[in-house]
């Protein structure tokens, strides 16, 4: 069966939840620096600047650094949520689902996406009166968010619980922590970092934006949009906030939803590399800019303390951050589309990842590794 991108849907969500961990790590590392920083011996200064002999004091017991107990493997679930806060009772959908796997040793990390339309077994979830079933992955968040007796008050945190269980069951990976991110304020986040340098691997024509950044007008009768379109030409580009958001949003392009998934991961990696290269964690003012840009668009979902994860991943080099593009195909007969499934090559990656053989498998299947 040839690869398909799924049934067209008007909703979208950037796969940018990985930025949650990056920013949290930056903030955590900043805290760690303050906690364990050593300014050297202190001198007590008396009148007229005379040096006094310091009084002897008991030697404090050594304190274990934050994250000392985290040795890996570590699996973080990163979710981009499709939310429409203006619609009463709107249920969140997991429109972008990513897993960041850090093996034992914490010296490398693998990031991969699961298609939002992936057909999976969603387990029963009594909290939401959900009996379980086989359906699209994106529905795990919405089904799990339902609060009995409160149809107008869905819970994103509760929806995350069911999505976490579903992803864990499908991948065979224990999920240690996670983050949920909406797209609101993302353009401010990119701008706070001074934009991002990205290699655009194919010509992309925007469905939503004009060249000056304004939104295109809806066509009469609801049939798309009208007006000039922003175009992202192939090559090395510097993108500001709205451009990065718009570029990674497009799915009606060659490659469809899988191309969009690839572009989202490329954008994530570019931002991660910039944050690590610029040593953002030791620039308090810039860290604060990033945090302010995120605001309430970010929810940290349990697991180890942020500061512990940050310290544990502090030695990760940018070139050890590997983005993996898992191939998939449409499921159905004729025009009866049911969803997506990973190809045998994609499913085997998960098996090899669990066994600690990811590097060898990627070497044998180089097309899975996103290099730019």
LOTIKOL-682630 format. One record per residue: x, y, z of N, C-alpha, C in turn. Coordinates in pm, whole numbers, padded with zeros to 5 digits, always signed. Layout:
% LOTIKOL-682630
XYZXYZXYZ;...
% end
This chain:
% LOTIKOL-682630
+00086-00120+00000+00000+00000+00000+00088+00124+00000;+00057+00221-00078+00139+00341-00086+00113+00430+00035;+00208+00517+00063+00193+00607+00177+00085+00708+00149;+00008+00736+00255-00097+00836+00246-00084+00930+00364;-00150+01040+00355-00141+01139+00461-00267+01149+00542;-00370+01073+00508-00491+01077+00587-00593+01174+00533;-00711+01167+00591-00820+01254+00546-00790+01398+00581;-00810+01492+00490-00784+01632+00517-00870+01681+00633;-00809+01757+00725-00884+01814+00836-00842+01958+00851;-00935+02046+00887-00902+02186+00898-00819+02218+01021;-00823+02132+01124-00749+02161+01245-00603+02123+01225;-00515+02185+01307-00373+02155+01298-00312+02180+01433;-00197+02125+01452-00122+02154+01573+00024+02126+01551;+00106+02222+01580+00250+02204+01565+00303+02097+01658;+00396+02020+01608+00462+01922+01695+00578+01991+01765;+00545+02082+01855+00649+02161+01920+00654+02138+02069;+00592+02031+02114+00594+02004+02256+00735+01979+02306;+00823+01934+02218+00960+01908+02262+01024+02035+02316;+00980+02150+02268+01035+02275+02319+01006+02291+02466;+00898+02229+02513+00865+02236+02655+00982+02182+02736;+01030+02065+02699+01140+02005+02772+01266+02089+02759;+01290+02142+02639+01409+02223+02617+01409+02346+02707;+01297+02416+02709+01288+02538+02791+01292+02503+02938;+01220+02397+02976+01224+02355+03115+01365+02317+03156;+01435+02251+03067+01573+02213+03097+01661+02336+03113;+01638+02436+03027+01717+02559+03036+01693+02628+03169;+01566+02636+03209+01533+02700+03337+01590+02618+03452;+01573+02485+03442+01623+02398+03547+01773+02409+03561;+01843+02412+03449+01988+02421+03453+02032+02552+03516;+01955+02658+03491+01985+02787+03552+01972+02777+03703;+01867+02708+03749+01848+02689+03893+01961+02607+03951;+02000+02500+03876+02109+02415+03922+02237+02496+03938;+02264+02584+03841+02384+02666+03847+02387+02747+03975;+02271+02798+04013+02264+02878+04136+02276+02791+04260;+02224+02667+04251+02225+02579+04367+02365+02525+04396;+02438+02486+04291+02565+02418+04312+02684+02505+04272;+02659+02631+04233+02770+02717+04192+02865+02744+04307;+02993+02759+04276+03095+02783+04377+03168+02912+04341;+03153+03012+04424+03218+03140+04399+03357+03146+04462;+03405+03033+04516+03538+03032+04577+03531+03074+04723;+03645+03073+04794+03647+03108+04937+03610+03254+04958;+03538+03279+05066+03495+03414+05101+03586+03469+05210;+03618+03596+05199+03702+03659+05301+03618+03756+05380;+03635+03751+05514+03564+03845+05601+03648+03972+05610;+03587+04084+05583+03660+04211+05581+03623+04293+05703;+03725+04333+05780+03701+04411+05900+03711+04559+05871;+03718+04644+05973+03730+04788+05955+03852+04823+05873;+03841+04924+05793+03950+04976+05710+03999+04871+05612;+03918+04769+05587+03954+04672+05486+04051+04567+05537;+04081+04564+05668+04174+04464+05719+04111+04326+05708;+04197+04229+05679+04148+04093+05666+04149+04024+05801;+04034+03969+05841+04024+03898+05966+04041+03749+05942;+04090+03681+06044+04104+03537+06033+03966+03473+06042;+03927+03397+05941+03794+03337+05945+03785+03233+06056;+03670+03227+06118+03645+03131+06224+03622+02993+06165;+03675+02893+06234+03655+02756+06188+03508+02718+06199;+03460+02643+06106+03321+02600+06108+03316+02454+06064;+03216+02381+06108+03205+02240+06071+03196+02224+05920;+03261+02123+05868+03254+02096+05725+03119+02037+05691;+03042+02103+05602+02909+02052+05572+02917+01919+05498;+02816+01838+05520+02809+01710+05451+02782+01735+05303;+02847+01659+05216+02824+01678+05073+02679+01649+05036;+02624+01733+04950+02486+01717+04906+02483+01665+04763;+02405+01562+04741+02396+01506+04606+02336+01610+04513;+02392+01628+04393+02338+01726+04299+02201+01684+04249;+02121+01780+04204+01989+01746+04148+02005+01647+04032;+01913+01552+04024+01916+01457+03915+02016+01346+03931;+02083+01340+04046+02186+01238+04065+02129+01097+04054;+02001+01082+04087+01940+00950+04083+01888+00909+03947;+01893+01001+03851+01843+00970+03717+01958+00916+03632;+01948+00791+03593+02054+00729+03515+02008+00685+03376;+01880+00687+03351+01828+00643+03223+01804+00494+03223;+01733+00441+03127+01672+00521+03019+01560+00612+03069;+01537+00719+02994+01437+00819+03029+01349+00844+02907;+01218+00837+02925+01124+00859+02814+01029+00973+02848;+01027+01075+02764+00942+01191+02784+00837+01197+02674;+00711+01212+02713+00601+01223+02617+00569+01370+02597;+00574+01415+02474+00558+01556+02440+00437+01571+02349;+00340+01649+02393+00211+01653+02325+00174+01795+02283;+00138+01811+02156+00083+01936+02107-00068+01920+02102;-00139+02008+02169-00283+01992+02185-00361+02090+02100;-00458+02037+02029-00551+02118+01950-00661+02164+02044;-00657+02289+02086-00758+02341+02177-00827+02462+02115;-00955+02473+02141-01033+02590+02096-01103+02646+02218;-01028+02728+02291-01078+02774+02420-01204+02857+02409;-01232+02910+02292-01353+02992+02275-01478+02907+02258;-01463+02777+02240-01577+02688+02221-01606+02616+02352;-01720+02642+02416-01752+02577+02544-01750+02425+02531;-01680+02359+02624-01679+02215+02626-01591+02151+02520;-01511+02231+02449-01426+02174+02344-01325+02077+02405;-01318+01956+02352-01228+01855+02404-01091+01865+02336;-00984+01862+02414-00850+01870+02354-00817+01745+02274;-00749+01763+02162-00705+01652+02077-00553+01648+02075;-00496+01530+02082-00351+01516+02073-00309+01520+01927;-00296+01639+01872-00267+01653+01729-00119+01638+01698;-00033+01644+01797+00110+01620+01777+00158+01537+01895;+00208+01419+01868+00252+01328+01974+00396+01286+01946;+00486+01325+02033+00628+01295+02016+00682+01225+02140;+00782+01145+02119+00849+01077+02229+00998+01110+02222;+01054+01153+02335+01197+01178+02345+01255+01067+02432;+01338+00982+02372+01398+00868+02443+01545+00896+02468;+01586+00891+02596+01725+00911+02634+01774+00780+02695;+01867+00710+02629+01913+00580+02677+01994+00590+02807;+02024+00474+02863+02109+00468+02981+02242+00532+02948;+02289+00616+03038+02412+00691+03013+02384+00837+02984;+02262+00866+02935+02216+01003+02911+02309+01082+02819;+02373+01013+02724+02468+01082+02636+02413+01104+02496;+02287+01066+02472+02224+01089+02343+02073+01090+02363;+02001+01137+02263+01854+01140+02272+01795+01117+02134;+01682+01048+02129+01613+01019+02003+01472+01079+02011;+01438+01158+01913+01305+01219+01906+01231+01162+01786;+01110+01110+01809+01029+01062+01697+00883+01096+01720;+00810+01109+01609+00668+01143+01614+00584+01019+01586;+00466+01016+01645+00366+00916+01612+00254+00988+01538;+00208+00936+01424+00102+01004+01349-00024+01023+01435;-00085+01137+01423-00206+01164+01502-00318+01069+01466;-00319+01019+01343-00423+00927+01298-00381+00781+01311;-00274+00753+01385-00227+00617+01403-00335+00532+01470;-00366+00416+01411-00464+00326+01470-00400+00251+01587;-00457+00267+01704-00400+00207+01826-00512+00151+01913;-00473+00067+02007-00566+00018+02108-00563+00113+02226;-00673+00183+02249-00683+00275+02362-00745+00198+02478;-00677+00188+02591-00729+00108+02702-00850+00173+02770;-00925+00092+02842-01038+00144+02919-00988+00246+03020;-01070+00347+03046-01031+00456+03136-01152+00496+03220;-01170+00430+03335-01288+00454+03419-01310+00600+03459;-01200+00677+03476-01215+00817+03516-01304+00895+03420;-01300+00856+03291-01377+00927+03189-01494+00842+03138;-01520+00731+03205-01626+00639+03161-01601+00589+03019;-01473+00572+02984-01438+00522+02851-01408+00373+02860;-01471+00293+02774-01460+00148+02780-01342+00092+02700;-01275+00175+02625-01163+00128+02546-01204+00091+02404;-01108+00088+02313-01137+00052+02176-01019+00080+02084;-01029+00036+01960-00924+00059+01860-00965+00176+01773;-00890+00283+01779-00923+00403+01702-00797+00489+01686;-00813+00612+01640-00699+00700+01614-00637+00751+01744;-00505+00762+01743-00431+00806+01861-00478+00942+01913;-00512+01033+01822-00552+01167+01864-00672+01167+01957;-00757+01062+01946-00878+01057+02028-00851+01019+02173;-00733+00962+02202-00704+00923+02339-00710+01044+02432;-00657+01157+02387-00660+01278+02468-00803+01326+02490;-00883+01329+02383-01020+01381+02396-01107+01287+02477;-01100+01155+02452-01180+01061+02529-01143+01065+02677;-01013+01074+02704-00968+01077+02842-01000+01206+02915;-01022+01313+02839-01047+01444+02902-01189+01460+02955;-01277+01367+02922-01417+01381+02960-01436+01357+03109;-01496+01454+03176-01521+01445+03320-01668+01414+03341;-01702+01295+03393-01842+01259+03413-01918+01364+03494;-02033+01404+03442-02115+01504+03510-02075+01646+03480;-01964+01666+03407-01917+01802+03375-01882+01810+03226;-01982+01800+03139-01956+01798+02995-01893+01926+02942;-01908+02036+03013-01853+02163+02968-01713+02189+03023;-01659+02095+03101-01530+02118+03166-01432+02002+03143;-01391+01978+03018-01295+01871+02992-01161+01900+03060;-01090+01795+03098-00962+01809+03168-00847+01764+03078;-00761+01858+03041-00645+01824+02959-00551+01731+03034;-00532+01755+03164-00444+01670+03244-00495+01527+03248;-00624+01512+03261-00683+01377+03264-00671+01311+03127;-00689+01390+03022-00673+01337+02887-00532+01291+02862;-00435+01363+02918-00295+01324+02904-00271+01186+02966;-00337+01159+03077-00319+01028+03143-00352+00914+03047;-00466+00924+02978-00506+00818+02886-00413+00813+02765;-00372+00928+02715-00279+00930+02602-00147+00866+02641;-00098+00896+02761+00027+00838+02809+00018+00686+02814;-00092+00634+02868-00109+00489+02875-00115+00427+02736;-00180+00497+02643-00193+00447+02506-00058+00442+02436;+00019+00549+02448+00152+00555+02384+00245+00451+02446;+00238+00436+02576+00322+00337+02643+00289+00196+02594;+00160+00168+02579+00118+00037+02533+00161+00010+02390;+00158+00113+02306+00194+00095+02165+00344+00081+02146;+00422+00165+02214+00566+00168+02193+00642+00068+02281;+00579+00027+02391+00648-00059+02485+00745+00016+02573;+00738+00149+02575+00827+00233+02655+00755+00284+02778;+00822+00279+02892+00767+00341+03013+00781+00492+03000;+00674+00565+03022+00678+00711+03013+00708+00768+03150;+00819+00841+03161+00863+00892+03291+00809+01031+03323;+00789+01112+03222+00739+01247+03242+00689+01300+03109;+00627+01416+03110+00577+01470+02984+00540+01616+02994;+00505+01671+02879+00464+01810+02873+00359+01827+02766;+00267+01918+02789+00161+01949+02694+00175+02096+02656;+00173+02124+02526+00195+02260+02477+00091+02296+02372;+00031+02413+02385-00057+02463+02281+00023+02559+02194;-00034+02597+02079+00043+02680+01986+00038+02828+02021;-00049+02868+02113-00059+03010+02148+00074+03062+02202;+00119+03170+02146+00242+03233+02192+00369+03175+02133;+00356+03075+02044+00478+03015+01990+00560+03114+01909;+00492+03200+01834+00568+03296+01754+00650+03389+01845;+00594+03423+01963+00669+03506+02057+00789+03431+02111;+00773+03300+02130+00885+03218+02178+01000+03222+02079;+00972+03200+01952+01078+03201+01850+01142+03339+01842;+01060+03442+01848+01114+03578+01842+01202+03608+01963;+01164+03554+02081+01244+03575+02201+01382+03513+02187;+01392+03410+02102+01520+03345+02077+01594+03409+01959;+01535+03515+01902+01600+03583+01790+01576+03517+01656;+01470+03437+01645+01442+03366+01521+01519+03234+01516;+01503+03163+01404+01567+03032+01392+01621+03012+01251;+01739+02952+01240+01798+02919+01111+01759+02776+01075;+01702+02758+00956+01645+02629+00919+01671+02600+00773;+01702+02473+00742+01714+02432+00603+01576+02385+00556;+01518+02457+00461+01387+02421+00405+01412+02323+00291;+01360+02199+00307+01396+02092+00215+01306+02080+00093;+01202+02162+00084+01117+02163-00034+01040+02294-00039;+00997+02332-00156+00921+02456-00171+00785+02438-00105;+00750+02533-00019+00624+02526+00055+00546+02656+00034;+00424+02641-00016+00335+02755-00037+00234+02758+00077;+00225+02870+00146+00137+02879+00262-00009+02889+00223;-00091+02813+00293-00235+02821+00274-00294+02934+00356;-00223+02977+00460-00283+03064+00560-00229+03207+00565;-00108+03232+00519-00047+03363+00538-00010+03432+00407;-00014+03564+00412+00033+03649+00303+00184+03672+00321;+00252+03720+00220+00396+03746+00233+00432+03843+00345;+00340+03934+00380+00368+04029+00487+00328+03976+00625;+00283+03853+00632+00249+03792+00760+00103+03799+00796;+00026+03880+00726-00117+03887+00757-00186+03758+00716;-00293+03726+00787-00370+03606+00753-00448+03630+00624;-00456+03527+00542-00535+03536+00419-00683+03534+00453;-00763+03598+00369-00906+03607+00394-00977+03478+00352;-01077+03434+00431-01154+03316+00392-01227+03341+00261;-01232+03241+00175-01302+03254+00048-01452+03252+00071;-01528+03319-00013-01674+03318+00000-01727+03175+00000;-01817+03146+00091-01875+03013+00098-01790+02912+00174;-01680+02959+00235-01597+02870+00316-01508+02778+00237;-01481+02807+00113-01398+02719+00030-01253+02759+00028;-01186+02760+00140-01044+02793+00144-01019+02941+00170;-00910+02992+00110-00868+03129+00134-00837+03198+00002;-00832+03331+00006-00800+03409-00113-00690+03509-00079;-00621+03557-00183-00517+03656-00163-00378+03599-00186;-00277+03686-00194-00140+03641-00217-00091+03549-00107;+00002+03460-00142+00048+03359-00048+00197+03371-00017;+00231+03347+00108+00372+03340+00147+00431+03212+00089;+00555+03222+00037+00621+03105-00021+00757+03087+00048;+00784+02964+00090+00912+02930+00153+00992+02849+00051;+01097+02911-00004+01177+02846-00106+01281+02754-00042;+01320+02651-00116+01416+02554-00068+01551+02621-00041;+01616+02582+00069+01747+02636+00102+01757+02678+00247;+01873+02731+00285+01895+02779+00421+01820+02910+00439;+01737+02918+00543+01657+03037+00568+01660+03075+00716;+01641+03204+00742+01622+03252+00879+01475+03289+00893;+01405+03225+00985+01262+03247+01002+01234+03316+01135;+01141+03414+01129+01096+03475+01254+00980+03390+01310;+00916+03439+01415+00814+03360+01482+00698+03316+01396;+00632+03411+01328+00514+03373+01251+00552+03287+01130;+00671+03312+01075+00714+03231+00960+00742+03086+01001;+00809+03067+01115+00838+02932+01163+00708+02857+01192;+00615+02925+01256+00485+02866+01288+00410+02829+01161;+00410+02918+01065+00336+02897+00940+00399+02786+00857;+00531+02785+00847+00601+02685+00767+00572+02543+00819;+00583+02525+00950+00565+02393+01009+00419+02351+01015;+00330+02442+00982+00187+02413+00987+00135+02348+00860;+00203+02369+00748+00147+02333+00618+00147+02182+00595;+00031+02128+00555+00021+01985+00524-00026+01958+00381;-00082+02060+00315-00127+02039+00176-00013+02068+00081;+00092+01986+00093+00215+02001+00017+00259+01861-00028;+00362+01853-00109+00415+01724-00149+00459+01647-00025;+00403+01529-00006+00434+01452+00114+00328+01463+00220;+00239+01562+00208+00127+01575+00298+00164+01580+00445;+00086+01506+00526+00105+01508+00670+00241+01457+00715;+00299+01364+00640+00431+01313+00678+00539+01417+00653;+00524+01498+00549+00618+01606+00525+00607+01710+00636;+00483+01740+00676+00465+01837+00785+00530+01785+00913;+00512+01657+00940+00571+01595+01058+00723+01608+01054;+00781+01589+00936+00927+01603+00920+00971+01747+00943;+00896+01841+00889+00932+01982+00904+00923+02026+01049;+00826+01974+01120+00812+02008+01261+00934+01960+01340;+00979+01839+01313+01096+01787+01383+01221+01866+01347;+01232+01906+01221+01348+01987+01181+01350+02120+01256;+01233+02178+01272+01223+02305+01343+01260+02287+01490;+01210+02179+01550+01243+02152+01689+01393+02139+01707;+01455+02060+01620+01599+02038+01633+01677+02167+01615;+01633+02251+01522+01701+02379+01499+01694+02466+01624;+01579+02466+01690+01564+02547+01811+01643+02487+01926;+01640+02355+01939+01717+02288+02044+01865+02321+02027;+01915+02309+01903+02055+02336+01876+02091+02479+01912;+02004+02572+01881+02032+02712+01911+02039+02735+02061;+01944+02677+02134+01941+02693+02278+02067+02636+02343;+02109+02517+02296+02227+02454+02354+02354+02526+02311;+02364+02564+02184+02485+02631+02135+02508+02765+02203;+02399+02836+02232+02411+02969+02291+02416+02966+02443;+02418+02845+02501+02429+02831+02645+02323+02914+02717;+02200+02900+02668+02090+02982+02717+02070+02971+02867;+02098+02854+02924+02072+02832+03066+02152+02926+03155;+02259+02982+03104+02341+03072+03186+02322+03218+03146;+02210+03246+03082+02173+03382+03049+02034+03409+03108;+02028+03442+03236+01900+03455+03307+01797+03542+03237;+01840+03653+03180+01744+03743+03116+01678+03677+02995;+01757+03604+02917+01700+03538+02799+01612+03421+02839;+01650+03349+02943+01566+03241+02993+01430+03297+03032;+01432+03411+03101+01306+03472+03144+01221+03512+03024;+01285+03559+02917+01210+03593+02796+01139+03471+02740;+01210+03359+02738+01151+03237+02684+01034+03192+02770;+01052+03193+02901+00946+03150+02992+00825+03240+02980;+00848+03370+02972+00737+03465+02958+00661+03442+02828;+00734+03407+02722+00669+03383+02593+00578+03262+02600;+00618+03160+02675+00536+03040+02686+00412+03064+02771;+00428+03133+02884+00313+03161+02970+00237+03035+03006;+00104+03044+02996+00020+02930+03033-00005+02835+02916;+00075+02849+02809+00060+02756+02698+00131+02623+02725;+00203+02616+02837+00280+02498+02870+00232+02436+03000;+00214+02304+03000+00178+02230+03120+00277+02116+03136;+00345+02112+03251+00439+02003+03278+00361+01891+03345;+00371+01771+03288+00287+01661+03332+00365+01561+03415;+00382+01591+03543+00435+01495+03639+00576+01448+03613;+00611+01337+03680+00743+01278+03663+00846+01342+03754;+00975+01318+03726+01082+01379+03807+01073+01531+03805;+01135+01593+03905+01135+01739+03908+01205+01796+03784;+01158+01911+03741+01218+01976+03625+01368+01994+03644;+01408+02040+03762+01548+02067+03786+01630+01939+03779;+01571+01826+03818+01643+01699+03812+01666+01655+03667;+01561+01666+03585+01576+01630+03444+01678+01721+03377;+01672+01850+03409+01766+01946+03349+01910+01910+03382;+01935+01879+03507+02072+01848+03548+02118+01717+03483;+02026+01619+03480+02061+01489+03424+02096+01497+03276;+02028+01588+03203+02051+01602+03059+02150+01712+03025;+02211+01769+03128+02299+01883+03107+02419+01856+03018;+02463+01732+03011+02580+01702+02931+02551+01661+02788;+02425+01668+02747+02387+01626+02612+02432+01728+02509;+02512+01684+02413+02561+01773+02307+02457+01782+02195;+02449+01896+02127+02351+01912+02019+02360+01806+01911;+02483+01762+01878+02497+01663+01771+02460+01522+01815;+02423+01507+01942+02377+01378+01992+02225+01375+02005;+02160+01478+01954+02014+01486+01952+01968+01439+01815;+01910+01318+01807+01878+01254+01680+01727+01259+01654;+01689+01315+01540+01549+01316+01499+01524+01199+01404;+01420+01122+01432+01390+01003+01355+01255+01018+01286;+01252+00991+01157+01130+01004+01076+01073+00864+01051;+00969+00826+01125+00911+00693+01112+00809+00693+00997;+00829+00608+00896+00737+00604+00782+00607+00534+00818;+00499+00577+00753+00369+00517+00777+00288+00509+00649;+00174+00445+00658+00087+00430+00541-00058+00431+00586;-00146+00467+00492-00288+00471+00521-00347+00332+00535;-00450+00322+00618-00519+00196+00641-00663+00210+00594;-00709+00116+00513-00846+00121+00465-00860+00050+00332;-00982+00040+00284-01009-00022+00155-01068+00083+00061;-01004+00100-00054-01053+00199-00149-01049+00338-00088;-01163+00405-00092-01172+00541-00038-01214+00542+00108;-01233+00425+00169-01276+00416+00308-01152+00426+00398;-01116+00546+00434-00996+00571+00514-01026+00548+00662;-00939+00470+00729-00957+00443+00871-00853+00513+00957;-00735+00531+00902-00629+00591+00981-00494+00558+00923;-00391+00557+01009-00254+00532+00966-00193+00416+01044;-00089+00356+00986-00010+00257+01056+00135+00276+01019;+00226+00245+01111+00368+00251+01078+00404+00133+00988;+00497+00156+00899+00545+00046+00815+00626-00050+00902;+00662-00164+00846+00742-00261+00920+00874-00200+00965;+00932-00116+00878+01058-00050+00913+01040+00042+01032;+00928+00115+01035+00901+00204+01147+00877+00128+01276;+00801+00021+01269+00772-00058+01389+00898-00124+01444;+00985-00169+01352+01108-00235+01395+01200-00137+01469;+01194-00010+01433+01276+00089+01504+01241+00089+01652;+01112+00082+01685+01070+00083+01825+01126-00039+01898;+01126-00154+01830+01182-00275+01890+01330-00258+01918;+01404-00206+01821+01548-00187+01836+01579-00078+01938;+01495+00023+01948+01515+00129+02046+01505+00071+02187;+01404-00011+02210+01387-00072+02342+01505-00162+02377;+01563-00225+02276+01674-00318+02299+01809-00247+02307;+01811-00115+02288+01937-00042+02294+02020-00052+02168;+01955-00085+02056+02027-00100+01929+01985+00004+01825;+01941+00120+01870+01889+00222+01778+01995+00272+01681;+02117+00296+01730+02222+00349+01642+02253+00253+01528;+02261+00125+01559+02290+00026+01455+02176+00018+01355;+02054+00027+01404+01939+00019+01315+01932+00141+01223;+01961+00258+01277+01961+00379+01196+02074+00376+01093;+02186+00315+01130+02297+00302+01035+02256+00212+00918;+02176+00110+00947+02130+00019+00842+02011+00075+00765;+01944+00175+00823+01827+00239+00758+01844+00391+00765;+01942+00445+00692+01977+00587+00705+01865+00683+00668;+01767+00638+00589+01660+00729+00551+01571+00767+00669;+01579+00692+00777+01497+00722+00895+01551+00841+00973;+01678+00869+00954+01742+00974+01033+01735+01107+00961;+01678+01207+01029+01672+01342+00972+01807+01409+00999;+01874+01444+00893+02008+01499+00907+02012+01651+00900;+01902+01716+00856+01904+01862+00846+01776+01918+00905;
% end
